[in-house]
Amino acid sequence: MWKYYKEAFATVQLATCVVSWTIYQQTNRSLGPAAIFFLSMQVSAVFGIMWASRLRKARPRTSIAMN
């Protein structure tokens, strides 16, 4: 699982920071909503990586040829 998280770490962190900064700006610089959104995105990222890792283990990729 951590292998996949390490691959996507920079992208996930960048997206989380951009969205959190945008929410901070749109809520008239209120830290509460931005912090809650930041934490929920971090937790969701970990759950998403866990789910994707489980799916990759359960079903190996195969190539389907179209005739």
N, C-alpha and C positions, 0 to 999 in steps of 0.2 A: 504494500500500500504506500509506504513512504517513498518508494521509487517514483511512483506516478505523481505524488505531491511535490517532490523535488523538481520534477520536470516542469510543472506548471506553476511553481511558487512565484516567480517574478511576475508573470502575467496576472495571477490571482491577486497579488498584493497591489499591483498597479491599478487594476480595476477597482478594488476595494477602496483604495485611497482616493481615487478620482470621484467615485460615487459619494463617498462620505464627505469629501470637501464640497461637492455640489450641494448636498443636503445641508451642510453647515451654512453655506452661503444663502440658500433659499429660505432657510428658517430664521433669517435675520441674526445669524451668528449665535444660534442657540446650541450649546454643546450637548445637551441631553439627547435629542433625537439623532444627532450625528453619531454619538457614541453607541447608542443602542443599535443603529443601523450597521455600524462598523463591526460590532461584536456578532450580530446575527449573520453578517456576511462571512465572517471568519469561521463560525461554527458550521454554516452551510457548506463552505468550501471543504472542510474536513469530512463532513458526511458525504458530500458528493464524490470525493476521492475514494472514500471507503466503498461506496456503492459501485463506482466504476471499476475498482480493483476486483471486487467480487464478481462482477459480470465478466471481466476479462479472464478470470480463472475458470469460470463455469463453462464458457463457450469459446474455444479457440477460434481465431479468425481463419476463414477458408475463402478461397476465391471461387466465385461462381462465373462460369463462362456462359455467355449468351450466344446461342446459335442462331 
